[in-house]
């Protein structure tokens, strides 16, 4: 889809079909919303207009910011480099613990006050010396058409693309969407269908299928995040099962991030995740054969540090998102034993550090 600089915010979508009763069924995600004229799906951004499913937020964003790539989180994808990050509004899940709920659950047009064409985003990213562009803050699968066009513009400009997603997407659009992504972080929110139904209003199985598809069928670099919520998905038994599944079905080289929950949205009465829970979960993952397990949303230098899975040598030492020591060879191998470290590395690390830079695309798209 090629959109003129004077692009419209409402554009046709590709993944839907008409029903005999006159409704249009959106086939993007497992929710399969069946829409009458004028109705929106749960995601908020896809609706039925003139009997077709359209995307209402093409070219409209909730804001742009240059982040460290480690914040996505991606620890093995061009460490230390800056990534231009943005999202839109809406989500196809309804997580009670959402920590970006002001964006993902927004129904206000003011949330989408930033306009940017795909080519404009790519031009801005180049001028800002970013290595990549990330679709994040809310789930990019719901604005697939916009994300794919931005990804194409980025690749034409020599930029890489990153998707931060919950992985709730149907097989056909899954193939289209991830064909344009160089790296993906999948939020595996828990490891029981009960957890997903109760706290996310969605199914677990499509997420597992997305993860297996990414690792087995694409060239994208994949990392996984698991937000641990006290009393909900943080038992030793569940972590043992989750990490065992990752090693068996995805392989030991897929990095796993255990992230701390903070009270938010509809779970304000749930306490924050103790650091001890994160460290215990990391220990279980390493014991089960995960080569690279991390702790997140807390200050834990050891939990942020990348070690060689063969000789345990420290390869990348991090303090929050700052790289404070680097002992990887330029070809991505351990400088002590020569064993490759899984990931996408290209020579010396970047030096962006922990900076966060909000930007207006209009200031750079000239």
C-alpha positions as YAML, in Angstrom:
chain: A
units: angstrom
residues:
- id: 1
  name: UNK
  ca: [0.00, 0.00, 0.00]
- id: 2
  name: UNK
  ca: [1.62, 3.28, -1.08]
- id: 3
  name: UNK
  ca: [0.15, 6.36, 0.59]
- id: 4
  name: UNK
  ca: [0.61, 9.91, -0.72]
- id: 5
  name: UNK
  ca: [2.16, 12.47, 1.70]
- id: 6
  name: UNK
  ca: [-1.37, 13.87, 2.03]
- id: 7
  name: UNK
  ca: [-2.41, 10.45, 3.31]
- id: 8
  name: UNK
  ca: [-5.77, 9.62, 4.87]
- id: 9
  name: UNK
  ca: [-6.00, 8.28, 8.41]
- id: 10
  name: UNK
  ca: [-8.67, 5.75, 7.36]
- id: 11
  name: UNK
  ca: [-7.54, 3.12, 4.85]
- id: 12
  name: UNK
  ca: [-8.80, -0.30, 3.72]
- id: 13
  name: UNK
  ca: [-7.47, -3.40, 5.44]
- id: 14
  name: UNK
  ca: [-6.67, -6.79, 3.92]
- id: 15
  name: UNK
  ca: [-7.61, -9.38, 6.52]
- id: 16
  name: UNK
  ca: [-11.40, -9.59, 6.72]
- id: 17
  name: UNK
  ca: [-14.38, -11.14, 4.97]
- id: 18
  name: UNK
  ca: [-18.09, -10.48, 4.68]
- id: 19
  name: UNK
  ca: [-20.73, -12.57, 6.46]
- id: 20
  name: UNK
  ca: [-24.12, -13.60, 5.14]
- id: 21
  name: UNK
  ca: [-25.91, -11.45, 7.71]
- id: 22
  name: UNK
  ca: [-24.24, -8.31, 6.34]
- id: 23
  name: UNK
  ca: [-21.58, -8.00, 9.01]
- id: 24
  name: UNK
  ca: [-17.86, -7.90, 8.25]
- id: 25
  name: UNK
  ca: [-15.54, -10.23, 10.17]
- id: 26
  name: UNK
  ca: [-12.04, -8.98, 10.98]
- id: 27
  name: UNK
  ca: [-9.59, -11.85, 10.50]
- id: 28
  name: UNK
  ca: [-6.53, -10.12, 11.93]
- id: 29
  name: UNK
  ca: [-6.49, -11.62, 15.42]
- id: 30
  name: UNK
  ca: [-8.10, -14.58, 17.21]
- id: 31
  name: UNK
  ca: [-10.86, -12.32, 18.54]
- id: 32
  name: UNK
  ca: [-12.48, -12.41, 15.05]
- id: 33
  name: UNK
  ca: [-14.69, -9.37, 15.70]
- id: 34
  name: UNK
  ca: [-17.92, -9.42, 13.70]
- id: 35
  name: UNK
  ca: [-18.85, -5.83, 12.94]
- id: 36
  name: UNK
  ca: [-21.97, -4.10, 11.77]
- id: 37
  name: UNK
  ca: [-21.75, -0.80, 9.89]
- id: 38
  name: UNK
  ca: [-20.05, 1.81, 12.07]
- id: 39
  name: UNK
  ca: [-18.94, -0.61, 14.77]
- id: 40
  name: UNK
  ca: [-15.34, -0.80, 15.99]
- id: 41
  name: UNK
  ca: [-13.53, -3.92, 17.10]
- id: 42
  name: UNK
  ca: [-12.26, -4.29, 20.65]
- id: 43
  name: UNK
  ca: [-8.92, -2.95, 19.41]
- id: 44
  name: UNK
  ca: [-10.62, 0.44, 18.73]
- id: 45
  name: UNK
  ca: [-8.62, 1.11, 15.56]
- id: 46
  name: UNK
  ca: [-10.38, -1.24, 13.10]
- id: 47
  name: UNK
  ca: [-14.01, -0.66, 12.19]
- id: 48
  name: UNK
  ca: [-16.68, -1.44, 9.60]
- id: 49
  name: UNK
  ca: [-17.29, 1.25, 7.01]
- id: 50
  name: UNK
  ca: [-19.29, 0.73, 3.82]
- id: 51
  name: UNK
  ca: [-19.33, -3.00, 4.55]
- id: 52
  name: UNK
  ca: [-15.53, -3.26, 4.78]
- id: 53
  name: UNK
  ca: [-13.08, -3.40, 7.67]
- id: 54
  name: UNK
  ca: [-10.90, -0.28, 7.68]
- id: 55
  name: UNK
  ca: [-7.97, 0.96, 9.79]
- id: 56
  name: UNK
  ca: [-8.83, 4.33, 11.36]
- id: 57
  name: UNK
  ca: [-5.38, 5.34, 12.60]
- id: 58
  name: UNK
  ca: [-3.10, 5.11, 9.56]
- id: 59
  name: UNK
  ca: [-0.37, 7.74, 9.93]
- id: 60
  name: UNK
  ca: [-1.47, 8.82, 13.40]
- id: 61
  name: UNK
  ca: [0.65, 8.18, 16.48]
- id: 62
  name: UNK
  ca: [0.50, 8.66, 20.23]
- id: 63
  name: UNK
  ca: [4.04, 10.03, 20.10]
- id: 64
  name: UNK
  ca: [7.65, 9.36, 19.09]
- id: 65
  name: UNK
  ca: [10.70, 8.87, 21.27]
- id: 66
  name: UNK
  ca: [14.30, 7.74, 20.76]
- id: 67
  name: UNK
  ca: [15.02, 4.97, 23.27]
- id: 68
  name: UNK
  ca: [17.89, 2.57, 23.96]
- id: 69
  name: UNK
  ca: [17.24, -0.72, 22.16]
- id: 70
  name: UNK
  ca: [17.63, -2.47, 25.54]
- id: 71
  name: UNK
  ca: [14.38, -0.83, 26.68]
- id: 72
  name: UNK
  ca: [12.24, -2.86, 24.24]
- id: 73
  name: UNK
  ca: [13.73, -5.09, 25.81]
- id: 74
  name: UNK
  ca: [16.26, -6.48, 23.31]
- id: 75
  name: UNK
  ca: [19.65, -7.30, 24.81]
- id: 76
  name: UNK
  ca: [21.08, -9.23, 21.85]
- id: 77
  name: UNK
  ca: [20.08, -6.97, 18.95]
- id: 78
  name: UNK
  ca: [22.74, -4.33, 18.18]
- id: 79
  name: UNK
  ca: [23.34, -3.39, 21.85]
- id: 80
  name: UNK
  ca: [23.78, 0.24, 22.78]
- id: 81
  name: UNK
  ca: [22.06, 1.61, 19.69]
- id: 82
  name: UNK
  ca: [19.19, 4.14, 19.60]
- id: 83
  name: UNK
  ca: [15.77, 3.12, 18.28]
- id: 84
  name: UNK
  ca: [13.00, 5.49, 17.18]
- id: 85
  name: UNK
  ca: [9.91, 4.17, 18.98]
- id: 86
  name: UNK
  ca: [6.22, 4.89, 18.48]
- id: 87
  name: UNK
  ca: [2.74, 3.47, 18.90]
- id: 88
  name: UNK
  ca: [-0.82, 4.42, 18.08]
- id: 89
  name: UNK
  ca: [-3.84, 3.71, 20.30]
- id: 90
  name: UNK
  ca: [-5.88, 0.66, 21.18]
- id: 91
  name: UNK
  ca: [-5.12, -3.01, 21.78]
- id: 92
  name: UNK
  ca: [-6.68, -6.36, 20.95]
- id: 93
  name: UNK
  ca: [-6.27, -7.59, 24.53]
- id: 94
  name: UNK
  ca: [-7.79, -6.19, 27.72]
- id: 95
  name: UNK
  ca: [-5.05, -6.83, 30.29]
- id: 96
  name: UNK
  ca: [-6.08, -5.71, 33.76]
- id: 97
  name: UNK
  ca: [-2.44, -4.99, 34.58]
- id: 98
  name: UNK
  ca: [-1.59, -2.97, 31.45]
- id: 99
  name: UNK
  ca: [1.24, -0.55, 32.15]
- id: 100
  name: UNK
  ca: [0.61, 1.48, 28.98]
- id: 101
  name: UNK
  ca: [-3.15, 1.65, 29.51]
- id: 102
  name: UNK
  ca: [-3.31, 5.38, 28.78]
- id: 103
  name: UNK
  ca: [-2.31, 4.50, 25.21]
- id: 104
  name: UNK
  ca: [-3.60, 0.97, 24.69]
- id: 105
  name: UNK
  ca: [-7.03, 1.69, 26.17]
- id: 106
  name: UNK
  ca: [-7.35, 5.23, 24.90]
- id: 107
  name: UNK
  ca: [-10.53, 6.16, 23.07]
- id: 108
  name: UNK
  ca: [-9.55, 9.81, 22.67]
- id: 109
  name: UNK
  ca: [-8.44, 11.29, 19.36]
- id: 110
  name: UNK
  ca: [-6.02, 13.55, 21.26]
- id: 111
  name: UNK
  ca: [-3.95, 10.42, 21.91]
- id: 112
  name: UNK
  ca: [-3.33, 10.28, 18.15]
- id: 113
  name: UNK
  ca: [-2.28, 13.91, 17.70]
- id: 114
  name: UNK
  ca: [1.03, 13.11, 15.96]
- id: 115
  name: UNK
  ca: [0.83, 12.60, 12.20]
- id: 116
  name: UNK
  ca: [3.65, 10.98, 10.26]
- id: 117
  name: UNK
  ca: [3.94, 9.28, 6.89]
- id: 118
  name: UNK
  ca: [6.00, 6.08, 6.56]
- id: 119
  name: UNK
  ca: [8.64, 7.91, 4.52]
- id: 120
  name: UNK
  ca: [8.68, 10.74, 7.04]
- id: 121
  name: UNK
  ca: [9.36, 8.36, 9.91]
- id: 122
  name: UNK
  ca: [12.23, 6.76, 8.01]
- id: 123
  name: UNK
  ca: [13.73, 10.17, 7.17]
- id: 124
  name: UNK
  ca: [13.48, 11.28, 10.79]
- id: 125
  name: UNK
  ca: [15.08, 8.07, 12.07]
- id: 126
  name: UNK
  ca: [18.02, 8.56, 9.71]
- id: 127
  name: UNK
  ca: [18.50, 12.17, 10.79]
- id: 128
  name: UNK
  ca: [18.38, 11.10, 14.43]
- id: 129
  name: UNK
  ca: [21.11, 8.50, 13.73]
- id: 130
  name: UNK
  ca: [18.89, 5.63, 14.83]
- id: 131
  name: UNK
  ca: [19.80, 2.05, 13.95]
- id: 132
  name: UNK
  ca: [16.18, 0.92, 13.92]
- id: 133
  name: UNK
  ca: [12.52, 1.86, 14.27]
- id: 134
  name: UNK
  ca: [10.30, 0.11, 16.83]
- id: 135
  name: UNK
  ca: [6.56, -0.43, 16.79]
- id: 136
  name: UNK
  ca: [5.77, -0.42, 20.50]
- id: 137
  name: UNK
  ca: [3.80, 1.19, 23.39]
- id: 138
  name: UNK
  ca: [0.66, -0.54, 22.09]
- id: 139
  name: UNK
  ca: [0.49, -3.74, 20.04]
- id: 140
  name: UNK
  ca: [1.49, -3.06, 16.42]
- id: 141
  name: UNK
  ca: [-0.41, -6.00, 14.95]
- id: 142
  name: UNK
  ca: [-3.61, -3.93, 15.20]
- id: 143
  name: UNK
  ca: [-2.15, -1.26, 12.89]
- id: 144
  name: UNK
  ca: [-0.60, -3.83, 10.56]
- id: 145
  name: UNK
  ca: [-1.06, -1.85, 7.33]
- id: 146
  name: UNK
  ca: [0.64, 1.24, 8.74]
- id: 147
  name: UNK
  ca: [3.43, -0.77, 10.39]
- id: 148
  name: UNK
  ca: [4.17, -2.71, 7.21]
- id: 149
  name: UNK
  ca: [4.39, 0.48, 5.13]
- id: 150
  name: UNK
  ca: [6.68, 2.09, 7.72]
- id: 151
  name: UNK
  ca: [8.84, -1.05, 7.74]
- id: 152
  name: UNK
  ca: [9.16, -0.96, 3.96]
- id: 153
  name: UNK
  ca: [10.20, 2.70, 4.05]
- id: 154
  name: UNK
  ca: [12.73, 1.92, 6.79]
- id: 155
  name: UNK
  ca: [14.29, -0.95, 4.87]
- id: 156
  name: UNK
  ca: [14.56, 1.22, 1.77]
- id: 157
  name: UNK
  ca: [16.52, 3.69, 3.93]
- id: 158
  name: UNK
  ca: [18.82, 1.07, 5.43]
- id: 159
  name: UNK
  ca: [17.06, 0.98, 8.81]
- id: 160
  name: UNK
  ca: [16.10, -2.10, 10.81]
- id: 161
  name: UNK
  ca: [12.63, -2.71, 12.26]
- id: 162
  name: UNK
  ca: [11.48, -3.97, 15.66]
- id: 163
  name: UNK
  ca: [8.06, -5.19, 16.81]
- id: 164
  name: UNK
  ca: [7.09, -5.36, 20.48]
- id: 165
  name: UNK
  ca: [3.96, -7.49, 20.56]
- id: 166
  name: UNK
  ca: [1.76, -9.81, 22.60]
- id: 167
  name: UNK
  ca: [1.64, -12.18, 19.63]
- id: 168
  name: UNK
  ca: [-2.18, -12.41, 19.38]
- id: 169
  name: UNK
  ca: [-2.49, -12.64, 15.59]
- id: 170
  name: UNK
  ca: [-3.98, -15.10, 13.08]
- id: 171
  name: UNK
  ca: [-1.75, -17.21, 10.78]
- id: 172
  name: UNK
  ca: [-2.19, -15.33, 7.47]
- id: 173
  name: UNK
  ca: [-1.64, -11.79, 8.79]
- id: 174
  name: UNK
  ca: [1.09, -13.19, 11.04]
- id: 175
  name: UNK
  ca: [3.05, -14.20, 7.94]
- id: 176
  name: UNK
  ca: [2.61, -10.78, 6.32]
- id: 177
  name: UNK
  ca: [3.42, -8.75, 9.42]
- id: 178
  name: UNK
  ca: [6.55, -10.53, 10.59]
- id: 179
  name: UNK
  ca: [8.01, -10.77, 7.08]
- id: 180
  name: UNK
  ca: [8.86, -7.09, 7.54]
- id: 181
  name: UNK
  ca: [10.38, -7.29, 11.05]
- id: 182
  name: UNK
  ca: [14.08, -7.71, 11.83]
- id: 183
  name: UNK
  ca: [13.61, -8.25, 15.56]
- id: 184
  name: UNK
  ca: [10.65, -9.11, 17.76]
- id: 185
  name: UNK
  ca: [10.06, -9.11, 21.49]
- id: 186
  name: UNK
  ca: [7.00, -11.19, 22.38]
- id: 187
  name: UNK
  ca: [5.24, -10.57, 25.67]
- id: 188
  name: UNK
  ca: [4.42, -14.05, 26.97]
- id: 189
  name: UNK
  ca: [2.22, -12.86, 29.81]
- id: 190
  name: UNK
  ca: [1.77, -16.18, 31.58]
- id: 191
  name: UNK
  ca: [1.74, -19.88, 30.87]
- id: 192
  name: UNK
  ca: [-1.83, -20.94, 31.61]
- id: 193
  name: UNK
  ca: [-4.96, -20.36, 29.60]
- id: 194
  name: UNK
  ca: [-6.72, -19.48, 32.86]
- id: 195
  name: UNK
  ca: [-4.35, -16.54, 33.39]
- id: 196
  name: UNK
  ca: [-4.90, -15.27, 29.84]
- id: 197
  name: UNK
  ca: [-8.69, -15.59, 30.03]
- id: 198
  name: UNK
  ca: [-8.95, -14.08, 33.52]
- id: 199
  name: UNK
  ca: [-6.51, -11.19, 33.28]
- id: 200
  name: UNK
  ca: [-6.04, -10.56, 29.53]
- id: 201
  name: UNK
  ca: [-9.41, -11.53, 28.01]
- id: 202
  name: UNK
  ca: [-7.67, -13.56, 25.34]
- id: 203
  name: UNK
  ca: [-6.26, -17.04, 24.61]
- id: 204
  name: UNK
  ca: [-2.74, -18.34, 25.27]
- id: 205
  name: UNK
  ca: [-2.38, -20.78, 22.36]
- id: 206
  name: UNK
  ca: [-2.07, -18.19, 19.53]
- id: 207
  name: UNK
  ca: [0.83, -16.59, 21.40]
- id: 208
  name: UNK
  ca: [2.68, -19.89, 21.63]
- id: 209
  name: UNK
  ca: [2.01, -20.49, 17.92]
- id: 210
  name: UNK
  ca: [3.36, -17.03, 17.08]
- id: 211
  name: UNK
  ca: [6.55, -17.72, 19.04]
- id: 212
  name: UNK
  ca: [7.14, -21.05, 17.31]
- id: 213
  name: UNK
  ca: [6.42, -19.49, 13.93]
- id: 214
  name: UNK
  ca: [8.88, -16.67, 14.53]
- id: 215
  name: UNK
  ca: [11.71, -18.96, 15.60]
- id: 216
  name: UNK
  ca: [11.14, -21.68, 13.01]
- id: 217
  name: UNK
  ca: [9.85, -19.82, 9.96]
- id: 218
  name: UNK
  ca: [11.39, -16.33, 9.96]
- id: 219
  name: UNK
  ca: [14.82, -14.73, 10.08]
- id: 220
  name: UNK
  ca: [13.78, -12.24, 12.77]
- id: 221
  name: UNK
  ca: [15.75, -12.09, 16.00]
- id: 222
  name: UNK
  ca: [13.40, -13.10, 18.85]
- id: 223
  name: UNK
  ca: [13.42, -12.36, 22.58]
- id: 224
  name: UNK
  ca: [10.66, -13.06, 25.13]
- id: 225
  name: UNK
  ca: [9.37, -11.04, 28.08]
- id: 226
  name: UNK
  ca: [7.41, -12.46, 31.01]
- id: 227
  name: UNK
  ca: [5.90, -9.91, 33.40]
- id: 228
  name: UNK
  ca: [5.67, -11.59, 36.82]
- id: 229
  name: UNK
  ca: [2.60, -10.65, 38.87]
- id: 230
  name: UNK
  ca: [2.59, -11.74, 42.54]
- id: 231
  name: UNK
  ca: [0.10, -14.50, 43.16]
- id: 232
  name: UNK
  ca: [-0.98, -14.77, 39.52]
- id: 233
  name: UNK
  ca: [1.79, -16.18, 37.31]
- id: 234
  name: UNK
  ca: [4.91, -16.27, 39.49]
- id: 235
  name: UNK
  ca: [4.85, -19.75, 41.02]
- id: 236
  name: UNK
  ca: [7.97, -21.88, 40.73]
- id: 237
  name: UNK
  ca: [5.93, -24.58, 39.00]
- id: 238
  name: UNK
  ca: [4.69, -22.21, 36.29]
- id: 239
  name: UNK
  ca: [8.14, -20.69, 35.72]
- id: 240
  name: UNK
  ca: [9.59, -24.18, 35.50]
- id: 241
  name: UNK
  ca: [7.01, -25.17, 32.90]
- id: 242
  name: UNK
  ca: [7.36, -21.94, 30.90]
- id: 243
  name: UNK
  ca: [11.14, -22.05, 30.74]
- id: 244
  name: UNK
  ca: [11.16, -25.75, 29.92]
- id: 245
  name: UNK
  ca: [8.79, -25.06, 27.02]
- id: 246
  name: UNK
  ca: [11.02, -22.27, 25.71]
- id: 247
  name: UNK
  ca: [14.09, -24.51, 25.67]
- id: 248
  name: UNK
  ca: [12.23, -27.42, 24.09]
- id: 249
  name: UNK
  ca: [10.13, -25.52, 21.52]
- id: 250
  name: UNK
  ca: [12.15, -22.37, 20.81]
- id: 251
  name: UNK
  ca: [15.68, -23.39, 21.73]
- id: 252
  name: UNK
  ca: [18.08, -22.32, 24.48]
- id: 253
  name: UNK
  ca: [19.39, -19.27, 22.60]
- id: 254
  name: UNK
  ca: [16.14, -17.27, 22.79]
- id: 255
  name: UNK
  ca: [16.74, -14.67, 25.54]
- id: 256
  name: UNK
  ca: [14.11, -14.44, 28.27]
- id: 257
  name: UNK
  ca: [13.36, -11.31, 30.31]
- id: 258
  name: UNK
  ca: [11.56, -11.58, 33.66]
- id: 259
  name: UNK
  ca: [10.02, -8.17, 34.25]
- id: 260
  name: UNK
  ca: [8.74, -6.67, 37.50]
- id: 261
  name: UNK
  ca: [5.07, -5.73, 37.84]
- id: 262
  name: UNK
  ca: [4.13, -2.36, 39.33]
- id: 263
  name: UNK
  ca: [0.55, -1.63, 40.46]
- id: 264
  name: UNK
  ca: [-1.35, -0.03, 37.60]
- id: 265
  name: UNK
  ca: [-4.66, 0.25, 35.75]
- id: 266
  name: UNK
  ca: [-7.15, -2.26, 37.27]
- id: 267
  name: UNK
  ca: [-4.66, -4.00, 39.58]
- id: 268
  name: UNK
  ca: [-3.67, -1.19, 41.90]
- id: 269
  name: UNK
  ca: [-4.14, -3.41, 44.95]
- id: 270
  name: UNK
  ca: [-1.59, -6.00, 43.80]
- id: 271
  name: UNK
  ca: [1.89, -5.44, 45.31]
- id: 272
  name: UNK
  ca: [5.02, -4.93, 43.18]
- id: 273
  name: UNK
  ca: [7.07, -7.96, 42.22]
- id: 274
  name: UNK
  ca: [9.88, -8.59, 44.73]
- id: 275
  name: UNK
  ca: [13.38, -8.62, 43.28]
- id: 276
  name: UNK
  ca: [13.81, -12.04, 44.89]
- id: 277
  name: UNK
  ca: [11.02, -13.44, 42.67]
- id: 278
  name: UNK
  ca: [12.75, -12.17, 39.53]
- id: 279
  name: UNK
  ca: [16.09, -13.63, 40.59]
- id: 280
  name: UNK
  ca: [14.51, -16.96, 41.54]
- id: 281
  name: UNK
  ca: [12.81, -17.14, 38.15]
- id: 282
  name: UNK
  ca: [16.06, -16.32, 36.39]
- id: 283
  name: UNK
  ca: [17.80, -19.10, 38.31]
- id: 284
  name: UNK
  ca: [15.08, -21.57, 37.27]
- id: 285
  name: UNK
  ca: [15.44, -20.53, 33.63]
- id: 286
  name: UNK
  ca: [19.21, -20.95, 33.67]
- id: 287
  name: UNK
  ca: [18.90, -24.31, 35.42]
- id: 288
  name: UNK
  ca: [16.44, -25.47, 32.74]
- id: 289
  name: UNK
  ca: [18.87, -24.60, 29.97]
- id: 290
  name: UNK
  ca: [17.95, -21.06, 28.89]
- id: 291
  name: UNK
  ca: [21.30, -19.57, 27.88]
- id: 292
  name: UNK
  ca: [20.39, -15.93, 28.54]
- id: 293
  name: UNK
  ca: [17.86, -14.95, 31.22]
- id: 294
  name: UNK
  ca: [17.45, -11.41, 32.54]
- id: 295
  name: UNK
  ca: [15.61, -9.40, 35.18]
- id: 296
  name: UNK
  ca: [13.84, -6.19, 34.21]
- id: 297
  name: UNK
  ca: [12.13, -3.10, 35.66]
- id: 298
  name: UNK
  ca: [14.48, -3.29, 38.66]
- id: 299
  name: UNK
  ca: [18.07, -2.26, 39.33]
- id: 300
  name: UNK
  ca: [19.95, -5.56, 39.14]
- id: 301
  name: UNK
  ca: [23.33, -5.36, 37.40]
- id: 302
  name: UNK
  ca: [23.94, -9.12, 37.47]
- id: 303
  name: UNK
  ca: [20.42, -9.77, 36.20]
- id: 304
  name: UNK
  ca: [21.10, -7.38, 33.29]
- id: 305
  name: UNK
  ca: [24.50, -8.84, 32.42]
- id: 306
  name: UNK
  ca: [25.08, -11.11, 29.44]
- id: 307
  name: UNK
  ca: [27.40, -14.04, 30.17]
- id: 308
  name: UNK
  ca: [28.88, -16.66, 27.85]
- id: 309
  name: UNK
  ca: [26.74, -19.78, 28.17]
- id: 310
  name: UNK
  ca: [29.83, -21.95, 27.62]
- id: 311
  name: UNK
  ca: [32.40, -20.54, 30.03]
- id: 312
  name: UNK
  ca: [30.31, -18.06, 32.10]
- id: 313
  name: UNK
  ca: [32.60, -15.16, 31.20]
- id: 314
  name: UNK
  ca: [31.02, -11.73, 31.45]
- id: 315
  name: UNK
  ca: [30.36, -10.49, 27.90]
- id: 316
  name: UNK
  ca: [28.16, -7.40, 28.30]
- id: 317
  name: UNK
  ca: [27.74, -5.66, 31.65]
- id: 318
  name: UNK
  ca: [24.74, -3.34, 31.93]
- id: 319
  name: UNK
  ca: [23.60, -0.83, 34.55]
- id: 320
  name: UNK
  ca: [19.95, -0.23, 33.73]
- id: 321
  name: UNK
  ca: [20.17, 0.43, 29.97]
- id: 322
  name: UNK
  ca: [23.79, 1.59, 30.03]
- id: 323
  name: UNK
  ca: [26.56, -0.64, 28.68]
- id: 324
  name: UNK
  ca: [29.39, -0.35, 31.21]
- id: 325
  name: UNK
  ca: [31.65, -3.15, 29.97]
- id: 326
  name: UNK
  ca: [31.97, -5.00, 26.65]
- id: 327
  name: UNK
  ca: [33.98, -8.19, 26.14]
- id: 328
  name: UNK
  ca: [32.43, -9.55, 22.97]
- id: 329
  name: UNK
  ca: [34.66, -9.87, 19.94]
- id: 330
  name: UNK
  ca: [33.60, -7.91, 16.85]
- id: 331
  name: UNK
  ca: [32.22, -11.11, 15.33]
- id: 332
  name: UNK
  ca: [29.96, -11.73, 18.35]
- id: 333
  name: UNK
  ca: [32.05, -14.46, 19.99]
- id: 334
  name: UNK
  ca: [33.25, -14.76, 23.56]
- id: 335
  name: UNK
  ca: [36.68, -13.14, 23.86]
- id: 336
  name: UNK
  ca: [37.72, -15.80, 26.38]
- id: 337
  name: UNK
  ca: [36.60, -19.10, 24.82]
- id: 338
  name: UNK
  ca: [35.56, -18.14, 21.28]
- id: 339
  name: UNK
  ca: [32.01, -19.56, 21.52]
- id: 340
  name: UNK
  ca: [29.45, -17.44, 19.61]
- id: 341
  name: UNK
  ca: [26.91, -15.46, 21.60]
- id: 342
  name: UNK
  ca: [23.47, -15.73, 20.00]
- id: 343
  name: UNK
  ca: [22.18, -12.44, 18.65]
- id: 344
  name: UNK
  ca: [22.66, -9.74, 16.05]
- id: 345
  name: UNK
  ca: [25.96, -8.00, 16.63]
- id: 346
  name: UNK
  ca: [27.90, -5.78, 14.25]
- id: 347
  name: UNK
  ca: [31.28, -4.69, 15.52]
- id: 348
  name: UNK
  ca: [31.68, -2.41, 18.56]
- id: 349
  name: UNK
  ca: [28.59, -1.55, 20.61]
- id: 350
  name: UNK
  ca: [26.62, 1.65, 20.33]
- id: 351
  name: UNK
  ca: [26.93, 4.40, 22.91]
- id: 352
  name: UNK
  ca: [23.37, 5.71, 23.23]
- id: 353
  name: UNK
  ca: [23.19, 4.71, 26.90]
- id: 354
  name: UNK
  ca: [20.01, 5.23, 28.91]
- id: 355
  name: UNK
  ca: [18.92, 8.49, 27.25]
- id: 356
  name: UNK
  ca: [15.26, 9.02, 26.34]
- id: 357
  name: UNK
  ca: [14.57, 11.69, 23.71]
- id: 358
  name: UNK
  ca: [10.96, 12.64, 22.85]
- id: 359
  name: UNK
  ca: [10.78, 13.97, 19.29]
- id: 360
  name: UNK
  ca: [8.35, 15.59, 16.88]
- id: 361
  name: UNK
  ca: [8.65, 13.95, 13.48]
- id: 362
  name: UNK
  ca: [7.73, 17.24, 11.79]
- id: 363
  name: UNK
  ca: [10.95, 18.77, 13.15]
- id: 364
  name: UNK
  ca: [13.05, 16.20, 11.28]
- id: 365
  name: UNK
  ca: [10.94, 15.42, 8.22]
- id: 366
  name: UNK
  ca: [12.23, 18.20, 5.99]
...
